[in-house]
């Protein structure tokens, strides 16, 4: 269950509208992958224009990630909208300044360019070991389990202030104890996609594999 928290396997079905034809692609592949990684892991990027992204592209990445985060937590504690937003911000803030990226265009191709990205992915093994000794997390699982045994449903758990308070405390503690691996590289094959601004830009052809690398799932 812990590994699901940071998988964030963003599909972006709304963005991956093919049929780009010969339309001009805005932005460069290396800048697109850089911005994509920055947004996925920290919630923001200063490279939107160079990537060919618009603000709504960034919002889409953040929105889908937040939904995935909430879904991954359902088996532990259903989160209210306020709790989910608070924890997503905590996660993004934690990684800002902690994880950096560099990208290089490894293969220049008009249809399937390849970008090499270098970063320090999340260390899932060490983070899971740390989570196992998180007393607040253990207490949260116990609290939710008892309430469910007494008949509470997800709606009631989301509205229970004690559950939500402990959930934020436990998950924030876990987020703050995230550790990172040594520097690694990954080759990202890119494809043309239609962004929210109506222009074509570059994005990972295999989003799940890309995010699995960033979050230490490879």
PADOTI-61958 format. One record per residue: x, y, z of N, C-alpha, C in turn; residue in three letters; residue number from 1; chain. Coordinates in pm, whole numbers. Atoms other than C-alpha are relative to their C-alpha. Last residue first. Layout:
<rs>
+--------+--------+--------+--------+--------+--------+--------+--------+--------+------+------+-------+
|   n.xx |   n.yy |   n.zz |  ca.xx |  ca.yy |  ca.zz |   c.xx |   c.yy |   c.zz | resn | resi | chain |
+--------+--------+--------+--------+--------+--------+--------+--------+--------+------+------+-------+
|      X |      Y |      Z |      X |      Y |      Z |      X |      Y |      Z |  Ala |  NUM |     A |
...
+--------+--------+--------+--------+--------+--------+--------+--------+--------+------+------+-------+
</rs>
This chain:
<rs>
+--------+--------+--------+--------+--------+--------+--------+--------+--------+------+------+-------+
|   n.xx |   n.yy |   n.zz |  ca.xx |  ca.yy |  ca.zz |   c.xx |   c.yy |   c.zz | resn | resi | chain |
+--------+--------+--------+--------+--------+--------+--------+--------+--------+------+------+-------+
|    -68 |     85 |     98 |   1175 |     52 |  -1129 |     95 |    -97 |     69 |  Unk |  218 |     A |
|     71 |    127 |     17 |    938 |    181 |   -859 |     68 |    -92 |    -99 |  Unk |  217 |     A |
|    -76 |    112 |    -53 |   1166 |    457 |   -729 |    -68 |   -134 |    -13 |  Unk |  216 |     A |
|     46 |     33 |   -135 |    925 |    747 |   -768 |     65 |   -127 |     55 |  Unk |  215 |     A |
|    -13 |   -116 |    -90 |   1101 |    903 |  -1066 |    -33 |    -35 |    145 |  Unk |  214 |     A |
|   -141 |    -32 |    -20 |   1147 |    567 |  -1240 |     16 |    112 |    103 |  Unk |  213 |     A |
|    -53 |    108 |    -83 |    786 |    462 |  -1186 |    148 |     24 |     27 |  Unk |  212 |     A |
|     28 |    -35 |   -140 |    688 |    803 |  -1321 |     45 |   -109 |     96 |  Unk |  211 |     A |
|    -73 |   -121 |    -36 |    862 |    732 |  -1651 |    -20 |     36 |    147 |  Unk |  210 |     A |
|   -140 |     39 |    -17 |    735 |    375 |  -1675 |     84 |    120 |     45 |  Unk |  209 |     A |
|    -12 |     81 |   -120 |    379 |    497 |  -1613 |    145 |    -40 |     26 |  Unk |  208 |     A |
|      4 |    -82 |   -121 |    404 |    778 |  -1865 |     23 |    -82 |    125 |  Unk |  207 |     A |
|     41 |     93 |   -106 |    511 |    556 |  -2153 |      7 |     74 |    132 |  Unk |  206 |     A |
|     84 |     99 |     67 |    527 |    783 |  -2459 |    -54 |   -102 |    100 |  Unk |  205 |     A |
|    -48 |    139 |     -1 |    655 |   1062 |  -2236 |    -97 |    -92 |    -73 |  Unk |  204 |     A |
|     27 |     61 |   -131 |    537 |   1407 |  -2349 |     52 |   -143 |     -4 |  Unk |  203 |     A |
|    -57 |    132 |    -26 |    615 |   1645 |  -2636 |    -36 |    -46 |    141 |  Unk |  202 |     A |
|   -127 |     -5 |    -71 |    393 |   1934 |  -2744 |     48 |   -144 |     24 |  Unk |  201 |     A |
|    -68 |    127 |    -25 |    112 |   1991 |  -2991 |    127 |     26 |     81 |  Unk |  200 |     A |
|   -122 |     26 |     74 |    -92 |   2308 |  -2956 |     53 |   -140 |     30 |  Unk |  199 |     A |
|     32 |     28 |    140 |   -456 |   2340 |  -2853 |    121 |    -26 |    -86 |  Unk |  198 |     A |
|     -2 |   -125 |     74 |   -368 |   2511 |  -2524 |    -34 |    -17 |   -147 |  Unk |  197 |     A |
|    122 |    -77 |    -28 |   -484 |   2205 |  -2333 |     -4 |    132 |    -76 |  Unk |  196 |     A |
|     14 |    -60 |   -132 |   -213 |   1997 |  -2497 |   -127 |     79 |     15 |  Unk |  195 |     A |
|     76 |   -125 |     11 |   -232 |   1766 |  -2797 |    -22 |     55 |    140 |  Unk |  194 |     A |
|    133 |      1 |    -59 |     40 |   1503 |  -2775 |    -65 |    136 |    -20 |  Unk |  193 |     A |
|     76 |   -124 |     13 |    351 |   1422 |  -2975 |   -136 |    -17 |     66 |  Unk |  192 |     A |
|     97 |     -1 |    109 |    557 |   1131 |  -2846 |    -71 |    134 |     -2 |  Unk |  191 |     A |
|    106 |   -102 |      1 |    869 |   1097 |  -2634 |    -96 |    -22 |   -118 |  Unk |  190 |     A |
|     46 |    -17 |    138 |   1094 |    804 |  -2545 |   -120 |     94 |      1 |  Unk |  189 |     A |
|    143 |    -24 |     18 |   1242 |    862 |  -2200 |    -29 |     19 |   -149 |  Unk |  188 |     A |
|     31 |    -44 |    136 |   1584 |    714 |  -2123 |   -151 |      8 |    -19 |  Unk |  187 |     A |
|    108 |     77 |     62 |   1659 |    698 |  -1750 |    -27 |     59 |   -139 |  Unk |  186 |     A |
|     48 |    -54 |    128 |   1954 |    812 |  -1542 |   -105 |    -94 |    -59 |  Unk |  185 |     A |
|     24 |     99 |    104 |   2037 |    761 |  -1174 |    -47 |     69 |   -127 |  Unk |  184 |     A |
|     35 |    -51 |    132 |   2181 |    965 |   -888 |    -12 |   -111 |   -103 |  Unk |  183 |     A |
|   -110 |    -69 |     64 |   2180 |    791 |   -551 |    -43 |     38 |   -142 |  Unk |  182 |     A |
|   -107 |     85 |     48 |   1844 |    703 |   -402 |    117 |     85 |    -49 |  Unk |  181 |     A |
|    -24 |      7 |    143 |   1625 |    936 |   -202 |    117 |    -92 |    -32 |  Unk |  180 |     A |
|   -142 |     -8 |     34 |   1463 |    946 |    140 |     17 |    -27 |   -150 |  Unk |  179 |     A |
|    -39 |     57 |    130 |   1107 |   1026 |    242 |    150 |     17 |    -19 |  Unk |  178 |     A |
|   -111 |     93 |    -19 |   1081 |   1106 |    615 |     39 |    -71 |   -130 |  Unk |  177 |     A |
|   -118 |    -72 |    -46 |    871 |   1419 |    572 |    121 |    -89 |     20 |  Unk |  176 |     A |
|    -52 |    -82 |    109 |    619 |   1225 |    365 |    130 |     69 |     40 |  Unk |  175 |     A |
|    -56 |     89 |    100 |    574 |    964 |    638 |     65 |     78 |   -114 |  Unk |  174 |     A |
|   -123 |     54 |    -59 |    524 |   1227 |    905 |     71 |    -92 |    -99 |  Unk |  173 |     A |
|    -99 |   -107 |      4 |    274 |   1405 |    681 |    134 |    -48 |     57 |  Unk |  172 |     A |
|    -52 |     -4 |    137 |     94 |   1075 |    633 |    101 |    112 |    -17 |  Unk |  171 |     A |
|    -75 |    122 |     32 |     54 |   1017 |   1006 |     64 |      9 |   -138 |  Unk |  170 |     A |
|   -121 |     12 |    -84 |    -44 |   1372 |   1100 |     86 |   -117 |    -42 |  Unk |  169 |     A |
|    -93 |   -105 |     42 |   -285 |   1417 |    806 |    131 |    -11 |     80 |  Unk |  168 |     A |
|    -46 |     33 |    134 |   -450 |   1082 |    879 |    103 |    102 |    -48 |  Unk |  167 |     A |
|   -104 |    102 |    -14 |   -468 |   1156 |   1253 |     57 |    -38 |   -137 |  Unk |  166 |     A |
|   -115 |    -60 |    -69 |   -656 |   1480 |   1188 |    114 |    -99 |     11 |  Unk |  165 |     A |
|    -70 |    -88 |     93 |   -881 |   1319 |    930 |    122 |     65 |     64 |  Unk |  164 |     A |
|    -63 |     80 |    105 |   -977 |   1030 |   1157 |     83 |     90 |    -91 |  Unk |  163 |     A |
|   -110 |     73 |    -64 |  -1042 |   1259 |   1454 |     77 |    -84 |   -102 |  Unk |  162 |     A |
|   -117 |    -88 |    -20 |  -1245 |   1502 |   1243 |    119 |    -71 |     63 |  Unk |  161 |     A |
|    -42 |     19 |   -138 |  -1481 |   1228 |   1114 |    126 |     83 |     25 |  Unk |  160 |     A |
|     58 |   -109 |    -81 |  -1638 |   1360 |    793 |     40 |     -9 |    146 |  Unk |  159 |     A |
|    -47 |   -127 |     56 |  -1417 |   1152 |    563 |    -48 |    119 |     83 |  Unk |  158 |     A |
|   -143 |    -12 |    -32 |  -1477 |    851 |    788 |     57 |    132 |    -51 |  Unk |  157 |     A |
|    -11 |    -33 |   -142 |  -1853 |    905 |    769 |    145 |     17 |     42 |  Unk |  156 |     A |
|     49 |   -137 |    -17 |  -1842 |    916 |    390 |     13 |     44 |    146 |  Unk |  155 |     A |
|   -103 |    -95 |     41 |  -1622 |    606 |    380 |    -44 |    145 |     21 |  Unk |  154 |     A |
|    -33 |      7 |    143 |  -1866 |    398 |    584 |    100 |    108 |    -35 |  Unk |  153 |     A |
|    -24 |   -128 |     67 |  -1875 |    342 |    961 |     32 |    -22 |   -148 |  Unk |  152 |     A |
|     98 |    -36 |    102 |  -2031 |     13 |   1073 |     22 |    131 |    -73 |  Unk |  151 |     A |
|    121 |    -50 |    -67 |  -1861 |    -63 |   1405 |   -104 |     50 |   -101 |  Unk |  150 |     A |
|     61 |    117 |    -64 |  -1604 |   -278 |   1223 |   -129 |     39 |     71 |  Unk |  149 |     A |
|     65 |     77 |    106 |  -1538 |     24 |   1001 |    -69 |   -123 |     58 |  Unk |  148 |     A |
|    119 |    -72 |     42 |  -1472 |    236 |   1309 |    -75 |    -74 |   -110 |  Unk |  147 |     A |
|    103 |     10 |   -105 |  -1237 |    -25 |   1452 |   -129 |     69 |    -42 |  Unk |  146 |     A |
|     48 |    138 |     -7 |  -1038 |    -59 |   1130 |   -111 |    -17 |    101 |  Unk |  145 |     A |
|     89 |     20 |    114 |  -1013 |    317 |   1087 |    -59 |   -140 |      3 |  Unk |  144 |     A |
|    120 |    -81 |    -19 |   -870 |    359 |   1436 |   -101 |    -24 |   -111 |  Unk |  143 |     A |
|     81 |     56 |   -108 |   -625 |     70 |   1400 |   -131 |     74 |     20 |  Unk |  142 |     A |
|     56 |    125 |     52 |   -497 |    188 |   1063 |    -91 |    -65 |    103 |  Unk |  141 |     A |
|    103 |    -34 |     98 |   -455 |    538 |   1204 |    -67 |   -126 |    -54 |  Unk |  140 |     A |
|    119 |    -42 |    -75 |   -268 |    409 |   1511 |   -116 |     32 |    -95 |  Unk |  139 |     A |
|     55 |    121 |    -60 |    -23 |    223 |   1287 |   -128 |     33 |     77 |  Unk |  138 |     A |
|     58 |     78 |    109 |     31 |    536 |   1081 |    -66 |   -125 |     54 |  Unk |  137 |     A |
|    125 |    -67 |     40 |     79 |    744 |   1395 |    -69 |    -76 |   -112 |  Unk |  136 |     A |
|    105 |     31 |    -98 |    333 |    495 |   1528 |   -134 |     63 |    -37 |  Unk |  135 |     A |
|     77 |   -122 |    -18 |    545 |    519 |   1213 |   -119 |    -29 |     91 |  Unk |  134 |     A |
|    -18 |    -39 |   -140 |    782 |    223 |   1254 |    -72 |    132 |     32 |  Unk |  133 |     A |
|     39 |    113 |    -85 |    668 |     51 |    933 |     14 |     33 |    148 |  Unk |  132 |     A |
|    144 |     -3 |    -22 |    683 |    386 |    756 |    -45 |   -110 |     95 |  Unk |  131 |     A |
|     29 |   -109 |    -92 |   1061 |    401 |    800 |   -148 |      4 |     35 |  Unk |  130 |     A |
|    -51 |     43 |   -131 |   1101 |     60 |    641 |    -28 |    107 |    105 |  Unk |  129 |     A |
|     93 |     99 |    -53 |    875 |    171 |    355 |     45 |    -50 |    136 |  Unk |  128 |     A |
|    120 |    -72 |    -44 |   1084 |    487 |    300 |   -102 |    -96 |     60 |  Unk |  127 |     A |
|    -31 |    -65 |   -127 |   1401 |    278 |    290 |   -120 |     75 |     55 |  Unk |  126 |     A |
|    -29 |    103 |   -100 |   1261 |     48 |     25 |     26 |     63 |    137 |  Unk |  125 |     A |
|    121 |     61 |    -53 |   1098 |    329 |   -172 |     27 |   -101 |    111 |  Unk |  124 |     A |
|    -45 |    132 |    -49 |   1412 |    537 |   -218 |   -120 |    -66 |     68 |  Unk |  123 |     A |
|     38 |     34 |   -137 |   1269 |    825 |   -421 |     49 |   -140 |     34 |  Unk |  122 |     A |
|    137 |     48 |    -24 |   1461 |    892 |   -741 |    -26 |    -25 |    148 |  Unk |  121 |     A |
|    -13 |     90 |   -115 |   1780 |   1104 |   -750 |   -140 |    -49 |     36 |  Unk |  120 |     A |
|     54 |    -50 |   -126 |   1780 |   1262 |  -1096 |     32 |    -99 |    111 |  Unk |  119 |     A |
|    -82 |     39 |   -115 |   1911 |   1230 |  -1451 |    -60 |     62 |    125 |  Unk |  118 |     A |
|     21 |    -81 |   -120 |   1688 |   1237 |  -1759 |     83 |    -57 |    115 |  Unk |  117 |     A |
|    -59 |     61 |   -119 |   1791 |   1112 |  -2102 |    -21 |     95 |    119 |  Unk |  116 |     A |
|    -63 |    -93 |    -94 |   1554 |   1223 |  -2376 |     55 |    -80 |    118 |  Unk |  115 |     A |
|    -31 |     62 |   -129 |   1460 |   1013 |  -2679 |     77 |    100 |     86 |  Unk |  114 |     A |
|   -129 |    -37 |    -59 |   1286 |   1158 |  -2984 |     19 |    -68 |    136 |  Unk |  113 |     A |
|    -23 |     69 |   -128 |    997 |    961 |  -3133 |    138 |     35 |     55 |  Unk |  112 |     A |
|    120 |     64 |    -53 |    837 |   1148 |  -3427 |     20 |    -60 |    140 |  Unk |  111 |     A |
|    120 |    -83 |     18 |   1084 |   1403 |  -3562 |   -126 |    -60 |     59 |  Unk |  110 |     A |
|     85 |     67 |     98 |   1384 |   1221 |  -3410 |   -129 |     80 |    -14 |  Unk |  109 |     A |
|     84 |   -100 |     65 |   1676 |   1368 |  -3217 |    -77 |    -68 |   -112 |  Unk |  108 |     A |
|     29 |     38 |    138 |   1812 |   1095 |  -2993 |    -98 |    101 |    -58 |  Unk |  107 |     A |
|    -88 |    111 |     35 |   1982 |   1170 |  -2661 |    -19 |    -44 |   -144 |  Unk |  106 |     A |
|     58 |     63 |    118 |   1834 |   1512 |  -2591 |     97 |   -105 |    -51 |  Unk |  105 |     A |
|    -82 |    -14 |    120 |   1967 |   1581 |  -2244 |    -71 |    -70 |   -115 |  Unk |  104 |     A |
|     42 |     75 |    118 |   1775 |   1639 |  -1922 |     91 |     31 |   -118 |  Unk |  103 |     A |
|    -67 |    -51 |    119 |   1875 |   1742 |  -1571 |    -40 |    -89 |   -117 |  Unk |  102 |     A |
|     -1 |     75 |    124 |   1652 |   1701 |  -1268 |     88 |     69 |   -103 |  Unk |  101 |     A |
|    -29 |    -82 |    117 |   1651 |   1806 |   -904 |     13 |    -90 |   -123 |  Unk |  100 |     A |
|    -20 |     82 |    119 |   1499 |   1655 |   -591 |     15 |     91 |   -121 |  Unk |   99 |     A |
|    -58 |    128 |    -39 |   1517 |   1804 |   -243 |     34 |    -87 |   -120 |  Unk |   98 |     A |
|   -131 |    -23 |    -60 |   1462 |   2172 |   -324 |     70 |   -127 |     42 |  Unk |   97 |     A |
|    -61 |   -120 |     54 |   1095 |   2109 |   -380 |    131 |     27 |     73 |  Unk |   96 |     A |
|    -93 |     33 |    107 |   1032 |   1750 |   -275 |     63 |    122 |    -65 |  Unk |   95 |     A |
|   -109 |     84 |    -48 |    881 |   1829 |     63 |    104 |    -21 |   -109 |  Unk |   94 |     A |
|    -94 |    -86 |    -72 |    672 |   2114 |    -74 |    121 |    -77 |     49 |  Unk |   93 |     A |
|    -70 |    -85 |     96 |    509 |   1882 |   -328 |    106 |     86 |     70 |  Unk |   92 |     A |
|    -85 |     86 |     83 |    427 |   1624 |    -61 |     80 |     83 |   -100 |  Unk |   91 |     A |
|   -113 |     41 |    -84 |    297 |   1884 |    184 |     99 |    -84 |    -81 |  Unk |   90 |     A |
|    -89 |   -117 |    -12 |     81 |   2034 |    -90 |    123 |    -35 |     83 |  Unk |   89 |     A |
|    -64 |    -16 |    130 |    -65 |   1690 |   -167 |     97 |    117 |      2 |  Unk |   88 |     A |
|   -108 |     98 |     10 |   -126 |   1638 |    204 |     71 |      7 |   -135 |  Unk |   87 |     A |
|   -106 |    -33 |    -95 |   -326 |   1959 |    244 |    120 |    -94 |    -16 |  Unk |   86 |     A |
|    -69 |   -119 |     49 |   -528 |   1900 |    -71 |    117 |     36 |     90 |  Unk |   85 |     A |
|    -73 |     36 |    122 |   -614 |   1545 |     35 |     79 |    118 |    -54 |  Unk |   84 |     A |
|   -117 |     80 |    -40 |   -706 |   1653 |    388 |     86 |    -33 |   -121 |  Unk |   83 |     A |
|    -94 |    -87 |    -70 |   -935 |   1929 |    259 |    127 |    -75 |     39 |  Unk |   82 |     A |
|    -63 |    -88 |     98 |  -1101 |   1700 |      5 |    104 |     89 |     66 |  Unk |   81 |     A |
|     89 |   -108 |     42 |  -1165 |   1441 |    276 |     74 |     86 |   -102 |  Unk |   80 |     A |
|    -36 |   -138 |    -31 |   -939 |   1139 |    285 |   -107 |     97 |    -48 |  Unk |   79 |     A |
|     59 |    -90 |    100 |  -1051 |    777 |    309 |     27 |    145 |     41 |  Unk |   78 |     A |
|     99 |    -93 |    -56 |   -808 |    601 |    545 |    -54 |     87 |   -112 |  Unk |   77 |     A |
|    -51 |    -37 |   -133 |   -578 |    305 |    485 |   -100 |     92 |     69 |  Unk |   76 |     A |
|    -10 |    120 |    -82 |   -730 |    121 |    188 |     50 |     27 |    140 |  Unk |   75 |     A |
|    133 |     49 |    -36 |   -845 |    449 |     34 |      6 |   -123 |     92 |  Unk |   74 |     A |
|     17 |     -1 |   -144 |   -493 |    595 |     45 |   -131 |    -62 |     46 |  Unk |   73 |     A |
|    -98 |     90 |    -61 |   -396 |    502 |   -309 |    -17 |    -10 |    151 |  Unk |   72 |     A |
|     39 |    138 |     25 |   -717 |    659 |   -438 |     94 |    -99 |     67 |  Unk |   71 |     A |
|    118 |     29 |    -82 |   -634 |    990 |   -272 |    -42 |   -146 |    -16 |  Unk |   70 |     A |
|    -44 |      2 |   -139 |   -286 |    993 |   -425 |   -117 |    -38 |     92 |  Unk |   69 |     A |
|    -68 |    128 |    -20 |   -420 |    901 |   -765 |     45 |    -15 |    144 |  Unk |   68 |     A |
|    101 |    105 |      0 |   -663 |   1192 |   -745 |     62 |   -138 |     24 |  Unk |   67 |     A |
|     72 |     -9 |   -127 |   -382 |   1428 |   -645 |   -108 |   -108 |     10 |  Unk |   66 |     A |
|    -85 |     53 |   -105 |   -173 |   1307 |   -937 |    -70 |      2 |    135 |  Unk |   65 |     A |
|      3 |    146 |     12 |   -457 |   1363 |  -1179 |     85 |    -64 |    108 |  Unk |   64 |     A |
|    134 |     48 |    -33 |   -502 |   1719 |  -1058 |     -5 |   -152 |     -2 |  Unk |   63 |     A |
|     20 |     -8 |   -145 |   -131 |   1802 |  -1055 |   -134 |    -61 |     42 |  Unk |   62 |     A |
|    -95 |     93 |    -62 |    -81 |   1680 |  -1411 |    -20 |     -2 |    150 |  Unk |   61 |     A |
|     46 |    136 |     28 |   -397 |   1855 |  -1527 |     91 |   -103 |     65 |  Unk |   60 |     A |
|    110 |     30 |    -91 |   -299 |   2180 |  -1354 |    -50 |   -144 |    -19 |  Unk |   59 |     A |
|    -56 |     19 |   -134 |     33 |   2180 |  -1537 |   -109 |    -39 |    100 |  Unk |   58 |     A |
|    -73 |    126 |      6 |   -139 |   2131 |  -1871 |     60 |    -33 |    137 |  Unk |   57 |     A |
|     96 |    109 |    -16 |   -385 |   2404 |  -1773 |     64 |   -137 |    -15 |  Unk |   56 |     A |
|     33 |     17 |   -141 |    -98 |   2648 |  -1720 |    -97 |   -115 |     22 |  Unk |   55 |     A |
|     72 |   -116 |    -53 |     27 |   2598 |  -2073 |    -39 |    -33 |    144 |  Unk |   54 |     A |
|    115 |     18 |    -88 |    293 |   2356 |  -2189 |    -68 |    133 |     27 |  Unk |   53 |     A |
|    121 |     -4 |     82 |    523 |   2391 |  -2491 |   -126 |    -22 |     80 |  Unk |   52 |     A |
|     52 |    135 |     18 |    818 |   2275 |  -2283 |   -119 |     -5 |    -95 |  Unk |   51 |     A |
|   -102 |     74 |     75 |   1004 |   2604 |  -2323 |    -45 |   -143 |    -28 |  Unk |   50 |     A |
|     -3 |    -52 |    137 |    685 |   2781 |  -2216 |     99 |    -77 |    -86 |  Unk |   49 |     A |
|    122 |     31 |     74 |    633 |   2563 |  -1909 |      7 |     44 |   -145 |  Unk |   48 |     A |
|    -32 |     27 |    139 |    994 |   2572 |  -1789 |   -123 |    -28 |    -86 |  Unk |   47 |     A |
|    -25 |   -130 |     62 |    955 |   2735 |  -1447 |     22 |    -13 |   -150 |  Unk |   46 |     A |
|   -116 |     -7 |     89 |    795 |   2419 |  -1316 |     12 |    141 |    -55 |  Unk |   45 |     A |
|    -23 |   -126 |     70 |    546 |   2331 |  -1043 |    121 |    -11 |    -91 |  Unk |   44 |     A |
|    120 |    -79 |     22 |    380 |   2051 |   -849 |     19 |    127 |    -78 |  Unk |   43 |     A |
|      0 |   -116 |    -89 |    703 |   1909 |   -706 |   -120 |     91 |    -21 |  Unk |   42 |     A |
|    -62 |     26 |   -129 |    723 |   1553 |   -839 |     -3 |    119 |     96 |  Unk |   41 |     A |
|     44 |    126 |    -60 |    487 |   1546 |  -1135 |     53 |    -18 |    141 |  Unk |   40 |     A |
|    139 |    -13 |    -41 |    545 |   1914 |  -1214 |    -47 |   -125 |     72 |  Unk |   39 |     A |
|     10 |   -100 |   -107 |    923 |   1884 |  -1215 |   -144 |     12 |     52 |  Unk |   38 |     A |
|    -54 |     57 |   -123 |    918 |   1563 |  -1415 |    -15 |     96 |    117 |  Unk |   37 |     A |
|     88 |    109 |    -38 |    691 |   1706 |  -1684 |     43 |    -60 |    134 |  Unk |   36 |     A |
|    118 |    -61 |    -63 |    892 |   2027 |  -1696 |    -96 |   -107 |     51 |  Unk |   35 |     A |
|    -42 |    -68 |   -122 |   1215 |   1836 |  -1759 |   -121 |     58 |     73 |  Unk |   34 |     A |
|    -21 |    105 |   -100 |   1048 |   1603 |  -2007 |     44 |     60 |    132 |  Unk |   33 |     A |
|    131 |     57 |    -34 |    913 |   1900 |  -2203 |     15 |   -106 |    109 |  Unk |   32 |     A |
|     67 |    -94 |    -90 |   1247 |   2083 |  -2189 |   -137 |    -54 |     42 |  Unk |   31 |     A |
|    -72 |     -1 |   -127 |   1427 |   1781 |  -2334 |    -65 |     94 |    101 |  Unk |   30 |     A |
|     22 |    122 |    -80 |   1164 |   1728 |  -2603 |     67 |      4 |    136 |  Unk |   29 |     A |
|    -97 |    104 |     31 |   1170 |   2092 |  -2724 |    -23 |   -123 |     87 |  Unk |   28 |     A |
|    -92 |     40 |   -105 |    874 |   2329 |  -2724 |     92 |   -113 |    -46 |  Unk |   27 |     A |
|    -51 |   -112 |    -79 |    574 |   2361 |  -2954 |     92 |    -54 |    110 |  Unk |   26 |     A |
|     -8 |     36 |   -142 |    526 |   2085 |  -3211 |     65 |    116 |     75 |  Unk |   25 |     A |
|   -121 |    -38 |    -71 |    416 |   2211 |  -3551 |     -9 |    -41 |    146 |  Unk |   24 |     A |
|      8 |   -126 |    -73 |    131 |   2024 |  -3713 |    130 |     24 |     76 |  Unk |   23 |     A |
|   -122 |    -75 |     23 |    232 |   1748 |  -3952 |     -3 |    135 |     73 |  Unk |   22 |     A |
|    -36 |    -27 |    138 |    -24 |   1500 |  -3830 |    131 |     74 |    -10 |  Unk |   21 |     A |
|    -65 |   -129 |      6 |   -113 |   1539 |  -3465 |     39 |     38 |   -142 |  Unk |   20 |     A |
|     42 |    -66 |    124 |   -367 |   1262 |  -3494 |     63 |    135 |    -16 |  Unk |   19 |     A |
|    -91 |     17 |    113 |   -329 |   1155 |  -3136 |    -56 |     71 |   -123 |  Unk |   18 |     A |
|     88 |      4 |    116 |   -511 |   1286 |  -2833 |     90 |     -2 |   -124 |  Unk |   17 |     A |
|    -61 |     83 |    103 |   -292 |   1200 |  -2537 |    -93 |    -20 |   -118 |  Unk |   16 |     A |
|   -105 |    -68 |     74 |   -392 |   1494 |  -2324 |     48 |    -79 |   -120 |  Unk |   15 |     A |
|     52 |   -122 |     63 |   -729 |   1377 |  -2199 |    104 |     70 |    -85 |  Unk |   14 |     A |
|     77 |     35 |    119 |   -594 |   1028 |  -2144 |    -51 |    125 |    -71 |  Unk |   13 |     A |
|     26 |   -119 |     81 |   -335 |   1175 |  -1908 |    -73 |    -34 |   -130 |  Unk |   12 |     A |
|     28 |     45 |    135 |   -231 |    829 |  -1777 |    -17 |    117 |    -96 |  Unk |   11 |     A |
|     86 |    -94 |     69 |    -60 |    946 |  -1456 |    -19 |    -41 |   -145 |  Unk |   10 |     A |
|    -13 |     46 |    138 |     76 |    651 |  -1260 |    -95 |     79 |    -88 |  Unk |    9 |     A |
|     57 |   -110 |     79 |    116 |    842 |   -930 |      3 |    -32 |   -148 |  Unk |    8 |     A |
|     -9 |     48 |    138 |    345 |    574 |   -795 |    -52 |    108 |    -94 |  Unk |    7 |     A |
|    -83 |    -86 |     83 |    400 |    775 |   -481 |     16 |    -53 |   -142 |  Unk |    6 |     A |
|     15 |   -141 |    -32 |    125 |    650 |   -254 |     75 |     87 |    -99 |  Unk |    5 |     A |
|    100 |    -63 |     84 |    104 |    314 |   -426 |     -6 |    150 |     20 |  Unk |    4 |     A |
|    -58 |    -29 |    129 |    434 |    203 |   -276 |    -99 |     72 |    -90 |  Unk |    3 |     A |
|    -83 |   -119 |     -7 |    289 |    235 |     72 |     52 |     39 |   -137 |  Unk |    2 |     A |
|     83 |   -121 |      0 |      0 |      0 |      0 |     86 |    126 |      0 |  Unk |    1 |     A |
+--------+--------+--------+--------+--------+--------+--------+--------+--------+------+------+-------+
</rs>
